[in-house]
Amino acid sequence: MTNNGIKTEYARLQDRLGEVRREQLKVRARRGLYLFSGTFFLLVVVVTFAEALGHFSVPVRTALFLVTVAACLGFMGWFLGPSVARWLGLIPGPDDDALAGLVGRHFPGVRDRLLNAFQLVRSSSAEQKVRTSDALVEAAFRQVNQDVKDLDFLAVVNREPSRRAGKLALILAGVALVPILALPVSMGSGFNRLLHFSTSFASPAPFLLQVSPGDREVVKGESVEIEVRASGKKKPAGVELFLLPEGQEAPDRHELEPGPDGVFRYSVPSLRRTTTYFVQAGSVESPEFVLTVVDRPVIRTFRVKLQPPRYSGQREYVLDENIGDVSALAGTRVNVEATCNKDLASAALVFGSGDSLSMNIEGTRIGASFLLKKTDTYRFALRDVKGIANADPITYSLKALPDAYPRVMILEPEGNVNLGDNMILPMLVRLSDDFGFTRLRL
């Protein structure tokens, strides 16, 4: 065959068949990867599950680890080895004739014409002494090439084995996930022991101790109930509770017995200091927990300043520190300023009548002002930034003193009198009022 055009077309057909060869290799590689991944995952989970239940010794765990590694390498070679070998050229893949036959079988219009055309071209190129005409070979090849030009050769690649392998891998992974989800802690511990197969691990405890409330903030003076629940095949008959208040060197020890529901309980009354605690039953010991004592918001100091009405002529004055009972003229302005032990989120004066007055807040300082209109009571309502409120606030009295009417007494004349020619009447009048007078008018 001397026609360069035929050689070019022949080379293009070879490239198209080469794409089919590479696609087949990819499909086989995916199938092997899916099967290996599913098998590897299931094998590791099965071995981990066995270790989680058996808690094997170092020799047994070492042997199990080595067998698992060997099995994984075997599966890798079985499922992925052929694809890798073909990729590296160690194992020959299908030749052009085999792929041409595959294309012919897939497309009914082609059949064995593509394979025959390849063989004729090679025979002509090799200058074999057969009675074939170059013109006939070229005509036959061009016709076949024209017929297959628009065909998708990659359609001949069977991808179904790869899809089935992917589904099987998902099923194996789903089966393997069951023990992982059911026993996450045990499976995690078992896997860790397998990875460290040469390390000796202590046998698992016969039971677990669950302690509540664990770490917690407690308002000073509140009682706290500690509960201990034991879970496992063999539960303890009793547990010991150790309490170590802040500033104390040795912990207090308390023996606890289970209640009717099997729960161990102990109530710490009126907690005043931050306390560390833990429980122990035989060789099983819980972590240490801390009950952190926090103060309620309280008033450290406060002062009340009174501003009487202007008409009374009285000067403003301040009550002694921490004196909150007020007795003043109605209409007096009452100014309350206080300092608290901590920052507040809200503060108010709550009156016995049911009314309340929000107070201004600046860090630990609060203040409010109101008019004394009637006799009542009031108290401080505080809440810190953690939502903790003050407890049992002192109630203070508010007494509104009335402004009495002025009293007038005419001392002279003592009765009816007749006026003289000068029409002047001498008079002697006695006036009284609790706050004095500004003017008198007859």
C-alpha positions in Angstrom: 0.0 0.0 0.0 1.6 3.2 -1.2 -1.2 5.7 -0.8 -0.3 8.1 2.0 -4.0 8.9 2.5 -4.8 5.3 3.2 -1.9 5.1 5.7 -3.2 8.2 7.5 -6.7 6.8 7.7 -5.4 3.5 8.9 -3.4 5.2 11.7 -6.5 7.2 12.8 -8.5 3.9 13.0 -5.7 2.5 15.1 -5.9 5.5 17.4 -9.6 5.0 17.8 -9.1 1.4 18.7 -6.4 2.5 21.1 -9.0 4.7 22.9 -11.2 1.6 23.2 -8.3 -0.3 24.7 -7.6 2.4 27.3 -11.3 2.7 28.2 -11.4 -1.0 28.8 -8.4 -0.8 31.0 -10.1 2.1 33.0 -13.3 0.1 33.4 -11.3 -3.0 34.7 -9.3 -0.8 37.0 -12.5 0.8 38.5 -14.0 -2.6 38.9 -11.0 -3.8 40.8 -10.8 -0.7 42.9 -14.4 -1.0 43.9 -14.1 -4.6 44.8 -10.8 -4.1 46.7 -12.2 -1.1 48.6 -15.4 -2.9 49.7 -13.5 -6.0 50.6 -10.8 -4.2 52.5 -13.2 -2.1 54.5 -15.3 -5.1 55.5 -12.2 -7.1 56.4 -10.9 -4.3 58.6 -14.2 -3.9 60.3 -14.6 -7.7 60.9 -11.1 -7.9 62.5 -11.7 -4.7 64.6 -15.1 -6.1 65.8 -13.3 -9.4 66.8 -10.7 -7.4 68.8 -13.4 -5.2 70.3 -15.2 -8.2 71.7 -12.2 -10.4 72.4 -9.6 -7.9 73.7 -6.9 -10.3 72.6 -3.4 -10.6 74.0 -0.4 -9.1 72.3 0.7 -12.3 70.5 -2.8 -13.0 69.2 -3.4 -9.4 68.2 0.0 -9.3 66.4 -0.9 -12.4 64.4 -4.3 -11.0 63.6 -2.7 -7.8 62.4 -0.2 -9.6 60.2 -2.8 -11.9 58.7 -5.0 -8.9 58.0 -2.2 -7.1 56.2 -1.3 -10.2 54.2 -5.0 -10.7 53.2 -5.3 -7.0 52.2 -2.1 -7.3 50.0 -3.6 -10.5 48.5 -6.9 -8.8 47.7 -5.0 -5.8 46.2 -3.0 -8.1 43.9 -6.1 -10.1 42.9 -8.3 -7.1 42.1 -5.9 -4.5 41.0 -2.8 -6.5 39.9 -4.0 -7.3 36.3 -5.0 -3.7 35.6 -1.7 -2.4 36.9 0.3 -5.0 34.9 -1.5 -4.1 31.7 -1.0 -0.4 32.4 2.7 -1.0 32.8 2.8 -3.2 29.7 3.7 -6.3 31.6 0.6 -8.1 30.3 -0.4 -7.4 26.7 -3.9 -6.0 26.1 -6.2 -6.9 23.2 -4.6 -6.3 19.8 -6.2 -4.3 17.0 -7.7 -7.3 15.4 -9.5 -8.3 18.6 -10.8 -4.8 19.1 -11.9 -4.6 15.4 -13.8 -7.8 15.8 -15.4 -6.4 19.0 -16.5 -3.3 17.1 -17.9 -5.4 14.3 -19.9 -7.6 16.7 -21.3 -4.5 18.4 -22.4 -2.7 15.2 -24.4 -5.1 12.9 -23.6 -2.9 9.9 -19.9 -3.5 10.3 -19.6 -7.1 11.3 -16.2 -8.5 10.2 -15.6 -5.9 7.5 -13.4 -3.7 9.7 -11.3 -6.7 10.7 -11.0 -7.8 7.1 -10.0 -4.3 6.0 -7.2 -4.2 8.7 -5.9 -7.6 7.6 -5.9 -6.6 3.9 -4.1 -3.4 4.6 -1.4 -5.2 6.7 -1.0 -7.8 4.0 -0.6 -5.1 1.3 1.9 -3.2 3.5 3.9 -6.4 4.1 4.1 -6.9 0.3 2.9 -10.5 0.8 2.7 -12.4 -2.4 -1.0 -12.8 -2.6 -3.1 -12.1 -5.6 -4.7 -8.8 -4.3 -4.9 -5.6 -6.1 -3.8 -2.4 -4.3 -6.6 -0.6 -5.9 -9.1 -3.1 -4.6 -7.6 -3.0 -1.1 -7.7 0.8 -1.0 -11.3 0.8 -2.3 -12.4 -1.7 0.3 -10.6 0.1 3.1 -12.0 3.5 2.2 -15.5 2.1 2.1 -15.2 0.5 5.6 -13.6 3.7 6.9 -16.5 5.7 5.5 -19.0 3.4 7.2 -17.4 3.6 10.7 -16.4 7.2 10.6 -19.4 8.4 12.6 -19.6 5.4 15.0 -18.7 5.8 18.7 -16.2 3.0 19.2 -16.3 3.6 23.0 -19.9 2.3 23.0 -18.5 -1.2 22.6 -16.9 -1.1 26.1 -19.0 -3.0 28.6 -19.3 -0.9 31.8 -21.8 -3.1 33.5 -19.2 -5.1 35.5 -17.8 -1.8 36.9 -21.3 -0.7 37.9 -22.1 -4.0 39.6 -18.8 -3.9 41.5 -19.6 -0.3 42.7 -23.0 -1.5 44.0 -21.4 -4.5 45.7 -18.8 -2.2 47.3 -21.6 0.0 48.7 -23.4 -3.0 50.1 -20.2 -4.3 51.8 -19.6 -0.8 53.2 -23.2 -0.6 54.5 -22.8 -3.9 56.3 -19.5 -2.8 57.7 -21.0 0.4 59.1 -23.5 -1.5 61.3 -21.0 -2.4 64.1 -19.3 1.0 63.8 -22.6 2.8 64.4 -23.8 0.4 67.0 -20.6 0.3 69.1 -18.6 3.4 68.2 -16.6 3.5 71.4 -15.7 -0.2 71.5 -14.9 -0.3 67.8 -12.7 2.8 68.1 -10.8 1.2 71.0 -10.5 -2.1 69.2 -9.1 -0.3 66.1 -6.6 1.6 68.2 -5.4 -1.6 69.8 -5.0 -3.2 66.4 -2.9 -0.3 65.1 -0.7 -0.7 68.2 -0.7 -4.5 68.1 2.6 -4.8 70.0 1.4 -2.7 73.0 -0.1 -4.2 76.0 -3.4 -2.7 77.1 -5.3 -3.1 80.4 -8.4 -5.2 80.3 -11.6 -3.3 80.1 -13.4 -2.3 83.2 -16.3 -4.6 84.2 -18.6 -1.5 84.3 -18.7 2.2 83.6 -19.5 5.0 86.0 -21.6 7.9 84.6 -21.6 10.8 87.0 -23.9 13.8 86.9 -24.1 16.8 87.0 -20.4 16.7 86.1 -18.8 20.1 85.9 -21.3 22.7 86.9 -21.7 26.2 88.2 -23.6 26.4 91.5 -25.0 29.5 93.2 -23.6 29.9 96.6 -25.8 28.3 99.3 -27.6 26.0 96.9 -27.7 22.2 97.4 -26.4 19.9 94.7 -27.4 16.3 94.1 -24.8 14.0 92.7 -26.0 10.9 90.8 -23.9 7.9 89.8 -25.1 5.3 87.3 -23.2 2.1 86.7 -23.5 0.3 83.4 -22.0 -3.0 82.4 -22.4 -6.8 82.9 -21.3 -6.6 86.6 -22.4 -3.6 88.6 -20.8 -2.5 91.9 -22.6 -3.0 95.2 -21.4 0.4 96.4 -19.4 3.4 95.3 -17.3 5.9 97.2 -17.7 9.7 96.6 -14.8 12.0 97.4 -15.4 15.7 97.9 -12.5 18.2 98.1 -13.7 21.8 98.9 -11.3 24.6 97.9 -8.7 25.2 100.6 -9.0 21.8 102.1 -6.1 19.4 101.9 -7.7 15.9 102.2 -11.0 15.0 100.5 -14.1 14.0 102.4 -15.1 10.4 101.7 -18.7 9.2 101.5 -19.9 5.6 100.9 -23.0 5.4 98.7 -25.5 2.6 98.3 -27.8 2.2 95.3 -31.4 3.3 95.5 -34.4 1.2 94.4 -33.7 2.2 90.8 -30.0 1.2 91.0 -28.8 4.8 91.1 -26.3 6.1 93.7 -27.2 9.5 95.1 -25.7 12.0 97.4 -26.9 15.6 98.2 -24.3 18.2 99.0 -26.1 20.7 101.2 -25.7 24.5 101.0 -22.5 24.5 99.0 -20.3 27.5 100.0 -16.9 26.7 98.4 -15.8 25.5 95.0 -15.5 21.7 95.3 -13.7 19.0 93.3 -15.2 15.6 93.3 -14.9 12.1 91.8 -16.3 8.6 92.5 -14.6 5.3 92.8 -15.8 1.7 92.8 -13.1 -0.9 93.2 -10.5 -0.3 90.5 -12.8 1.9 88.4 -12.5 5.6 89.0 -14.3 8.5 87.3 -12.7 11.7 86.1 -12.5 14.6 88.4 -15.4 17.1 88.2 -15.7 20.6 89.6 -18.7 22.3 91.2 -17.8 26.0 90.8 -19.5 28.2 93.4 -20.7 31.6 92.0 -22.1 34.4 94.1 -25.6 35.8 93.8 -25.8 39.5 93.0 -26.1 41.5 96.3 -26.0 45.1 97.3 -22.7 45.9 99.1 -23.5 49.5 100.0 -26.2 52.0 99.2 -27.2 55.5 100.1 -30.5 57.3 99.9 -30.6 61.1 99.3 -33.9 63.0 99.9 -34.8 66.3 98.3 -37.9 67.8 100.0 -40.3 70.0 98.1 -39.1 73.5 97.6 -42.1 75.1 99.3 -41.1 73.3 102.5 -37.9 75.3 102.8 -36.1 72.1 103.9 -32.6 71.3 102.7 -31.8 68.0 100.9 -30.1 65.5 103.2 -28.6 62.0 102.9 -29.5 59.0 105.1 -26.8 57.0 106.8 -25.2 54.3 104.6 -27.3 51.2 104.1 -30.3 52.8 105.7 -33.2 52.4 103.3 -36.3 53.2 105.4 -37.6 56.6 104.2 -40.0 58.9 106.2 -40.4 62.2 104.4 -42.8 64.8 103.2 -45.0 63.7 100.3 -43.5 65.1 97.1 -40.0 64.5 98.3 -37.6 63.2 95.6 -35.9 60.0 96.6 -32.5 59.2 95.0 -31.1 55.7 95.5 -27.5 54.8 94.6 -26.0 51.4 95.3 -22.8 49.4 94.6 -23.1 45.6 93.9 -20.7 42.8 94.1 -20.7 42.0 90.4 -21.7 43.4 87.0 -25.5 43.3 86.4 -27.7 42.6 83.4 -30.7 44.2 85.0 -31.7 46.0 88.2 -35.0 47.4 89.4 -36.8 48.8 92.5 -39.9 46.7 93.1 -42.6 48.5 95.2 -45.1 46.8 97.5 -47.9 48.3 95.4 -46.8 46.1 92.5 -45.1 48.9 90.5 -41.4 48.6 89.5 -38.8 51.1 88.4 -35.8 50.1 86.3 -32.4 51.4 87.6 -29.5 52.8 85.6 -26.5 50.4 85.4 -22.9 51.3 85.1 -20.9 48.1 85.8 -21.4 47.4 89.5 -23.1 50.7 90.2 -26.8 51.2 90.0 -29.1 54.2 90.6 -32.7 55.4 90.4 -34.9 58.3 91.4 -38.6 58.6 92.2 -41.1 60.9 93.9 -42.5 59.9 97.2 -46.2 60.1 96.7 -47.7 57.6 99.2 -46.7 55.2 101.9 -45.4 52.0 100.4 -42.4 49.6 100.6 -39.6 48.8 98.1 -36.9 46.3 97.6 -34.0 45.7 95.1 -34.4 43.1 92.3 -31.1 42.2 90.7 -30.0 39.8 87.9 -26.4 39.3 86.8 -25.1 38.6 83.3 -25.6 34.8 83.8 -29.2 35.3 84.8 -28.7 34.7 88.5 -31.0 36.7 90.7 -30.6 38.0 94.2 -32.3 36.0 96.9 -34.4 37.2 99.8 -33.9 41.0 99.3 -34.6 43.3 102.3 -37.8 45.2 102.2 -37.6 48.9 103.1 -40.4 51.2 104.1 -41.6 54.4 102.5 -43.6 56.7 104.7 -45.2 59.8 103.1 -45.8 62.5 105.7 -48.8 64.8 104.9 -48.4 68.6 104.7 -50.9 69.8 107.5 -53.1 72.9 106.9 -52.0 76.1 108.7 -53.8 77.0 111.9 -55.0 80.5 112.8 -56.1 81.7 116.3 -57.4 85.3 116.9 -56.4 86.3 120.4 -57.6 89.9 120.3 -60.3 91.1 120.1 -61.9 88.3 121.9 -65.4 89.0 120.5 -67.5 91.5 118.6 -66.3 95.1 119.0 -67.5 98.5 117.7 -65.0 100.4 115.5 -64.0 103.9 116.5 -64.0 107.0 114.3 -60.6 106.1 113.0 -61.9 102.7 111.7 -58.8 100.9 113.0 -59.1 97.5 114.7 -56.0 96.3 116.6 -55.6 92.5 116.4 -53.4 89.9 117.9 -53.3 86.7 115.9 -51.4 83.4 116.6 -50.4 81.4 113.5 -49.0 77.8 113.4 -47.8 75.6 110.5 -45.5 72.6 110.3 -43.3 74.3 107.7 -43.9 78.0 108.2 -45.5 80.8 106.2 -44.7 82.9 103.2 -47.6 85.3 103.5 -50.8 86.1 105.5 -53.9 87.6 104.1 -57.2 88.6 105.8 
